Amino acid sequence: MHYATTKNHTTELHRQDAGKVKGYCGKFAPNPVDPAAASMGLAARTMRTCRKCDEIAEDRRRAELSLADGLFVTEMAASSAPVVAEESLFGAEDLADLYVAPQRRQPRTPATPADGGLFGHAELAAAQSDAERADDEDAPAPLTDADTAGADAQDRAADRADLAAERDRSADVEDLADMAAEVERRARVQAQMDRQDARKIVPMLGWSDQVHAGMRAAAAGRLVLGAEGEPRIVGANGGPGHKARADRLLMLVGAGMLNRARRGNPLTPTADGARALRLANLYPGGVHATDREAYVARLRAARKPGVTGEEAKNTARTLPPLPGGVEAERRVQAKFADMRRCVERVAEIRREIDQHVERVRREEAERERARRVPTSPARESGRLRHVFCGPDPRIVAQVAAAQRDDGFATTDSGSGYPTDADRDPPGCERRSGGRLMPA
């Protein structure tokens, strides 16, 4: 028996008999594999065998064992390829001599004493017959062909179940090994990515050694906010420790590295703070020695085209958030929200301006329409006159003549209506201002 594959690049091995090109499973496998290479591949789990070939090989092995023990040949082994008997060190005659046939239990002839004993021959024969009858009743019934076939079928089913369970256990072990290898590979890849990110991100954080020490204490649960509100780094063994500068902690809280806490509770790092601390531990060369050096580095990074010196200084007095972290994403979303509010405000101002322009346009159109409307002429006594030309003298004369005919006196003004001069007493005249003075 040797191994072969269906294709040159496949890793599935098929079992074959010598001089055959088909595997036990019936597949055409013309590519033989070196036994040593197959053994190394199976040991390293880079190759695997065909399950159907394994089942048929197991059936053949059991069939060979059954033939050697004198048992029945299994159906699977009988239906598969013919069994090739291995050469034995003994001949057929030697095996026949070694084989001892089982002896059947023969009834034992009672040994009757010569003198007949205490009992006669009749009593002894009856007792012996009863004993033999009891032995026959207690003896198991002989097995039939059907019972033998059923037992063989049960044995084969049990063997198949055991083989399937063994294959399942092997598959589970292989799956667990593959999962462990995959987890280890992912851990190596993640560690390599973290080292690369640390070299790029840690210099951008602008941390000093004091800030780094404070973050390590917070991660260990030793950064506590005292009862008076002063931060303190307690000792590793529960000692009083020493005070910590509040401005550094406020910078870390503003950058989203530390969670806020009540008095008497520890300050814990956020998800961004934990990742930033892990990166800083991987690349401590990106952490500055003093706060002054860290401030200078942040100021240098804040100076950009279009940014004033005061704005750069205000930016350098705070710590930047973790690039790509939660706080950075929150700030980006806040900027987008401000931009949306600005856009909405601009749109509202534009609507107000458009409404004002439309109102002014309507008012101007109404004034222009009022200027362009022609004045309606008035008709008096069959003649047309303009409304702003005053009374027609001819009409006034007609009215005065009609009043005289009716007995009304004509006034000095000739209009027929009394005026102030007509009502003044004689010998008086009106001076400037309308006052009545003697003439």
C-alpha positions as CSV (number, residue, x, y, z in Angstrom):
1,M,0.0,0.0,0.0
2,H,1.3,3.4,-0.9
3,Y,-0.1,7.0,-1.2
4,A,-0.9,9.0,-4.3
5,T,-2.7,12.3,-5.2
6,T,-5.2,13.2,-7.9
7,K,-3.3,16.4,-8.7
8,N,0.2,17.7,-8.2
9,H,-0.7,20.6,-6.0
10,T,-3.3,18.9,-3.8
11,T,-2.6,17.9,-0.2
12,E,-5.2,15.0,0.0
13,L,-3.5,11.6,0.0
14,H,-5.3,8.5,-1.4
15,R,-4.3,4.9,-0.4
16,Q,-3.5,2.6,-3.4
17,D,-2.5,-1.0,-3.9
18,A,0.7,-1.8,-5.6
19,G,0.4,-1.4,-9.4
20,K,-2.9,0.4,-9.2
21,V,-3.7,4.0,-10.3
22,K,-7.0,4.2,-8.4
23,G,-7.4,4.7,-4.7
24,Y,-9.4,2.6,-2.3
25,C,-12.2,5.2,-2.7
26,G,-12.3,4.7,-6.5
27,K,-10.8,8.1,-7.5
28,F,-8.1,8.3,-10.2
29,A,-4.8,9.2,-8.4
30,P,-1.9,8.9,-10.9
31,N,0.6,11.0,-8.9
32,P,2.5,8.7,-6.4
33,V,3.9,10.4,-3.2
34,D,7.1,9.4,-1.6
35,P,6.4,7.5,1.7
36,A,8.9,9.6,3.7
37,A,7.4,12.9,2.3
38,A,3.9,11.6,3.1
39,S,4.8,10.7,6.7
40,M,6.4,14.1,7.3
41,G,3.4,15.9,5.7
42,L,1.0,13.9,7.9
43,A,3.0,14.5,11.0
44,A,3.3,18.3,10.3
45,R,-0.5,18.4,9.4
46,T,0.2,19.9,6.0
47,M,-1.3,16.8,4.3
48,R,-4.3,14.7,5.1
49,T,-5.7,11.3,4.0
50,C,-8.9,10.6,2.3
51,R,-11.6,9.6,4.8
52,K,-13.2,7.0,2.5
53,C,-9.8,5.4,1.8
54,D,-9.3,5.3,5.6
55,E,-12.6,3.6,6.2
56,I,-12.0,1.0,3.5
57,A,-8.4,0.3,4.8
58,E,-9.9,-0.2,8.3
59,D,-12.5,-2.6,7.0
60,R,-9.7,-4.5,5.2
61,R,-7.7,-4.7,8.4
62,R,-10.6,-6.0,10.4
63,A,-11.3,-8.6,7.6
64,E,-7.8,-9.8,7.7
65,L,-7.9,-10.2,11.5
66,S,-11.2,-12.0,11.2
67,L,-9.7,-14.5,8.6
68,A,-6.8,-15.0,10.9
69,D,-9.0,-15.7,13.9
70,G,-11.5,-17.9,12.0
71,L,-14.3,-15.3,12.2
72,F,-16.7,-14.2,9.5
73,V,-15.6,-11.8,6.8
74,T,-17.3,-8.4,7.1
75,E,-19.5,-7.2,4.3
76,M,-17.4,-4.1,3.7
77,A,-14.2,-6.1,3.4
78,A,-15.9,-8.7,1.1
79,S,-17.2,-6.0,-1.2
80,S,-13.9,-4.2,-1.4
81,A,-10.7,-5.3,-3.2
82,P,-9.5,-8.9,-2.6
83,V,-7.5,-9.4,0.5
84,V,-3.8,-10.2,0.0
85,A,-2.8,-12.7,2.6
86,E,0.6,-12.1,4.1
87,E,3.3,-14.8,4.1
88,S,3.5,-16.8,7.3
89,L,6.5,-18.2,9.0
90,F,4.7,-21.5,9.5
91,G,3.3,-24.0,7.0
92,A,-0.3,-25.1,6.7
93,E,0.5,-28.5,8.3
94,D,2.2,-26.7,11.3
95,L,-0.9,-24.5,11.7
96,A,-3.1,-27.5,11.6
97,D,-1.1,-29.2,14.3
98,L,-1.3,-26.1,16.4
99,Y,-5.1,-25.9,16.1
100,V,-6.9,-27.9,18.8
101,A,-10.6,-28.4,18.2
102,P,-12.9,-27.7,21.2
103,Q,-14.1,-30.9,22.9
104,R,-17.8,-31.3,23.7
105,R,-18.9,-32.1,27.2
106,Q,-19.6,-35.9,27.3
107,P,-21.9,-37.4,29.8
108,R,-20.0,-39.2,32.5
109,T,-20.8,-42.8,33.2
110,P,-21.6,-43.2,36.8
111,A,-19.2,-45.4,38.7
112,T,-21.3,-47.8,40.7
113,P,-19.6,-49.4,43.6
114,A,-19.4,-53.2,43.4
115,D,-21.4,-53.7,46.4
116,G,-24.2,-51.3,45.3
117,G,-23.4,-48.8,48.1
118,L,-26.2,-47.5,50.3
119,F,-28.5,-47.1,47.3
120,G,-29.3,-49.5,44.6
121,H,-28.7,-49.1,40.8
122,A,-32.2,-47.7,40.2
123,E,-31.8,-44.9,42.7
124,L,-28.4,-43.9,41.3
125,A,-29.7,-43.9,37.7
126,A,-32.7,-41.7,38.6
127,A,-30.5,-39.2,40.5
128,Q,-28.1,-39.0,37.5
129,S,-31.0,-38.5,35.1
130,D,-32.3,-35.6,37.2
131,A,-28.9,-34.0,37.4
132,E,-28.4,-34.3,33.6
133,R,-31.8,-32.8,33.0
134,A,-31.1,-29.9,35.3
135,D,-27.8,-29.3,33.5
136,D,-29.5,-29.3,30.1
137,E,-32.1,-26.8,31.3
138,D,-29.4,-24.4,32.6
139,A,-27.2,-24.8,29.5
140,P,-27.6,-21.9,27.0
141,A,-29.5,-22.6,23.8
142,P,-27.3,-23.2,20.8
143,L,-26.7,-20.1,18.5
144,T,-28.4,-20.0,15.1
145,D,-27.2,-18.5,11.9
146,A,-29.6,-15.5,12.4
147,D,-28.2,-14.9,15.9
148,T,-24.6,-15.0,14.6
149,A,-25.4,-12.6,11.7
150,G,-27.1,-10.2,14.1
151,A,-24.2,-10.3,16.5
152,D,-21.8,-9.6,13.6
153,A,-23.9,-6.7,12.4
154,Q,-23.9,-5.2,15.9
155,D,-20.2,-5.6,16.1
156,R,-19.7,-4.0,12.8
157,A,-22.0,-1.1,13.8
158,A,-20.1,-0.7,17.1
159,D,-16.8,-0.7,15.2
160,R,-18.1,1.9,12.7
161,A,-19.4,4.1,15.6
162,D,-16.0,3.9,17.3
163,L,-14.2,4.7,14.1
164,A,-16.5,7.7,13.5
165,A,-16.0,8.9,17.1
166,E,-12.2,8.6,16.7
167,R,-12.3,10.5,13.4
168,D,-14.5,13.2,15.1
169,R,-12.1,13.5,18.0
170,S,-9.2,13.7,15.5
171,A,-11.0,16.4,13.6
172,D,-11.7,18.3,16.8
173,V,-8.1,18.1,17.8
174,E,-7.1,19.4,14.4
175,D,-9.6,22.2,14.6
176,L,-8.4,23.3,18.0
177,A,-4.8,23.2,16.8
178,D,-5.7,25.3,13.8
179,M,-7.6,27.8,16.0
180,A,-4.6,28.1,18.4
181,A,-2.3,28.6,15.4
182,E,-4.6,31.2,14.0
183,V,-4.9,33.1,17.3
184,E,-1.1,33.0,17.7
185,R,-0.6,34.3,14.1
186,R,-3.1,37.1,14.7
187,A,-1.4,38.0,18.0
188,R,2.0,38.3,16.1
189,V,0.4,40.4,13.4
190,Q,-1.3,42.7,16.0
191,A,2.0,43.1,17.9
192,Q,3.8,44.1,14.7
193,M,1.1,46.6,13.8
194,D,1.1,48.1,17.3
195,R,4.9,48.6,17.1
196,Q,4.5,50.4,13.8
197,D,1.6,52.5,15.2
198,A,3.7,53.4,18.3
199,R,6.6,54.8,16.2
200,K,4.1,57.0,14.4
201,I,1.6,58.0,17.1
202,V,3.6,58.4,20.3
203,P,5.6,61.5,19.1
204,M,2.3,63.1,18.1
205,L,0.9,62.7,21.7
206,G,3.3,65.2,23.1
207,W,3.7,63.4,26.4
208,S,6.4,63.9,29.0
209,D,7.8,61.4,31.5
210,Q,5.6,62.8,34.2
211,V,2.5,62.4,32.2
212,H,3.5,58.9,31.3
213,A,4.1,58.0,34.9
214,G,0.6,59.4,35.8
215,M,-1.0,57.3,33.1
216,R,0.8,54.2,34.5
217,A,-0.4,55.0,38.0
218,A,-4.0,55.4,36.7
219,A,-3.8,52.1,34.9
220,A,-2.6,50.4,38.1
221,G,-5.4,52.1,40.1
222,R,-3.0,54.2,42.2
223,L,-4.1,57.7,40.9
224,V,-6.8,58.8,43.4
225,L,-8.7,62.1,43.8
226,G,-8.4,63.0,47.5
227,A,-11.2,64.2,49.8
228,E,-10.2,67.8,49.3
229,G,-10.1,67.4,45.5
230,E,-6.3,67.2,45.2
231,P,-5.0,64.3,43.0
232,R,-2.5,61.9,44.6
233,I,-0.5,58.9,43.5
234,V,-0.6,56.4,46.3
235,G,2.2,53.9,46.9
236,A,2.2,50.4,45.4
237,N,1.8,48.9,48.9
238,G,-0.9,51.2,50.0
239,G,1.3,54.0,51.3
240,P,0.4,57.7,51.3
241,G,2.4,58.3,48.1
242,H,2.8,61.9,46.8
243,K,0.7,64.6,45.2
244,A,0.3,64.9,41.5
245,R,0.0,68.1,39.5
246,A,-3.6,68.9,38.7
247,D,-2.8,70.7,35.4
248,R,-1.4,67.5,33.9
249,L,-4.4,65.5,34.9
250,L,-6.7,68.2,33.5
251,M,-4.8,68.0,30.2
252,L,-5.3,64.2,30.2
253,V,-9.0,64.5,31.0
254,G,-9.4,67.1,28.2
255,A,-7.6,64.9,25.7
256,G,-10.0,62.0,26.6
257,M,-7.3,59.9,28.2
258,L,-8.8,59.8,31.8
259,N,-12.3,59.5,33.1
260,R,-13.7,62.0,35.5
261,A,-14.2,60.8,39.1
262,R,-15.7,62.0,42.4
263,R,-13.7,62.9,45.4
264,G,-12.2,59.8,47.1
265,N,-12.4,57.7,43.9
266,P,-9.6,56.6,41.6
267,L,-9.1,58.1,38.2
268,T,-9.2,55.4,35.5
269,P,-7.9,55.6,31.9
270,T,-10.4,55.5,29.0
271,A,-10.1,53.2,26.0
272,D,-8.1,55.9,24.2
273,G,-5.9,56.3,27.3
274,A,-5.3,52.5,27.6
275,R,-4.2,52.3,24.0
276,A,-2.0,55.4,24.2
277,L,-0.3,54.0,27.3
278,R,0.3,50.6,25.5
279,L,1.8,52.4,22.6
280,A,4.0,54.6,24.8
281,N,5.2,51.5,26.6
282,L,6.1,50.0,23.3
283,Y,8.0,53.1,22.1
284,P,9.3,55.1,25.1
285,G,11.7,57.0,22.8
286,G,8.7,59.1,21.6
287,V,8.1,60.4,25.2
288,H,9.9,63.7,26.1
289,A,12.0,64.0,29.2
290,T,10.4,67.2,30.7
291,D,7.2,69.1,30.4
292,R,9.1,72.0,28.8
293,E,10.4,69.8,25.9
294,A,6.9,68.3,25.4
295,Y,5.4,71.9,25.3
296,V,8.0,73.0,22.7
297,A,7.2,69.9,20.6
298,R,3.5,70.6,20.7
299,L,4.1,74.3,19.9
300,R,6.2,73.3,16.9
301,A,3.4,71.0,15.7
302,A,0.7,73.7,16.2
303,R,2.5,76.3,14.1
304,K,0.8,76.0,10.7
305,P,0.1,78.4,7.9
306,G,-2.9,80.6,8.7
307,V,-2.6,80.0,12.5
308,T,-1.5,83.0,14.7
309,G,1.1,82.7,17.4
310,E,-1.4,83.1,20.2
311,E,-3.6,80.4,18.7
312,A,-0.6,78.0,18.4
313,K,0.3,78.7,22.1
314,N,-3.2,78.0,23.3
315,T,-3.2,74.7,21.3
316,A,0.2,73.7,22.7
317,R,-1.0,74.2,26.3
318,T,-3.4,71.2,25.8
319,L,-2.7,67.6,24.9
320,P,-4.0,66.3,21.5
321,P,-6.4,63.4,21.5
322,L,-5.3,59.9,20.3
323,P,-5.4,59.9,16.5
324,G,-8.3,57.8,15.3
325,G,-9.6,57.4,18.8
326,V,-13.0,58.0,20.4
327,E,-12.2,61.6,21.5
328,A,-10.9,62.5,18.0
329,E,-14.0,61.1,16.4
330,R,-16.2,63.1,18.9
331,R,-14.4,66.3,18.0
332,V,-14.8,65.7,14.3
333,Q,-18.5,65.0,14.8
334,A,-18.8,68.2,16.9
335,K,-17.1,70.2,14.0
336,F,-19.5,68.7,11.6
337,A,-22.4,69.7,13.8
338,D,-21.1,73.3,14.0
339,M,-20.7,73.4,10.3
340,R,-24.3,72.1,9.8
341,R,-25.6,74.8,12.2
342,C,-23.6,77.5,10.4
343,V,-25.0,76.3,7.1
344,E,-28.5,76.3,8.5
345,R,-28.0,79.9,9.9
346,V,-26.7,81.1,6.6
347,A,-29.7,79.6,4.8
348,E,-32.0,81.3,7.3
349,I,-30.3,84.7,6.8
350,R,-30.5,84.2,3.0
351,R,-34.3,83.5,3.3
352,E,-34.7,86.7,5.4
353,I,-32.8,88.7,2.9
354,D,-34.8,87.3,0.0
355,Q,-38.1,88.1,1.8
356,H,-36.9,91.7,2.5
357,V,-35.8,92.1,-1.1
358,E,-39.2,90.8,-2.3
359,R,-41.1,93.2,0.1
360,V,-39.0,96.2,-1.1
361,R,-39.6,95.1,-4.7
362,R,-43.4,95.0,-4.2
363,E,-43.4,98.4,-2.5
364,E,-41.3,99.9,-5.3
365,A,-43.6,98.4,-7.9
366,E,-46.7,99.8,-6.1
367,R,-45.1,103.3,-6.0
368,E,-44.1,103.1,-9.7
369,R,-47.6,101.9,-10.6
370,A,-49.1,104.9,-8.6
371,R,-46.8,107.3,-10.5
372,R,-47.8,105.9,-13.8
373,V,-51.6,105.9,-13.3
374,P,-53.2,108.8,-15.3
375,T,-55.3,111.4,-13.4
376,S,-59.1,111.2,-14.2
377,P,-60.4,114.4,-15.7
378,A,-63.5,116.1,-14.2
379,R,-66.4,117.3,-16.4
380,E,-68.0,120.6,-15.5
381,S,-70.8,122.1,-17.6
382,G,-70.0,120.1,-20.6
383,R,-66.2,120.9,-20.4
384,L,-63.3,118.9,-19.2
385,R,-61.0,120.5,-16.6
386,H,-58.1,119.2,-14.6
387,V,-58.8,118.5,-10.9
388,F,-56.0,120.7,-9.8
389,C,-57.0,123.8,-11.8
390,G,-59.5,125.2,-9.3
391,P,-63.1,126.4,-9.9
392,D,-64.1,127.7,-13.3
393,P,-64.9,131.5,-13.2
394,R,-67.9,131.0,-15.4
395,I,-69.4,128.5,-13.1
396,V,-68.8,130.9,-10.1
397,A,-70.6,133.7,-12.0
398,Q,-73.6,131.4,-12.7
399,V,-73.8,130.5,-9.0
400,A,-73.7,134.2,-7.9
401,A,-76.4,135.1,-10.4
402,A,-78.6,132.3,-9.1
403,Q,-78.0,133.5,-5.5
404,R,-79.0,137.0,-6.4
405,D,-82.1,135.8,-8.1
406,D,-83.0,133.9,-4.9
407,G,-82.4,137.0,-2.7
408,F,-78.9,136.3,-1.5
409,A,-76.4,139.2,-1.4
410,T,-73.3,138.9,-3.4
411,T,-70.1,139.1,-1.3
412,D,-67.0,141.1,-2.1
413,S,-65.3,137.9,-3.2
414,G,-68.1,137.3,-5.7
415,S,-68.5,133.7,-4.5
416,G,-71.8,134.3,-2.8
417,Y,-70.5,133.0,0.5
418,P,-69.6,135.5,3.3
419,T,-66.0,136.0,4.2
420,D,-64.2,137.5,7.3
421,A,-64.2,140.9,5.6
422,D,-67.9,140.7,5.1
423,R,-68.6,139.9,8.7
424,D,-66.3,142.6,10.2
425,P,-68.0,145.7,11.6
426,P,-67.7,149.0,9.7
427,G,-64.8,151.2,10.5
428,C,-62.5,148.3,11.4
429,E,-59.8,146.5,9.5
430,R,-57.7,143.4,10.0
431,R,-54.0,143.8,10.5
432,S,-51.2,141.3,10.2
433,G,-51.8,138.2,12.3
434,G,-55.6,138.4,11.7
435,R,-56.3,140.9,14.5
436,L,-59.2,143.4,14.1
437,M,-58.1,147.0,14.6
438,P,-59.9,150.4,14.1
439,A,-59.3,151.9,10.7
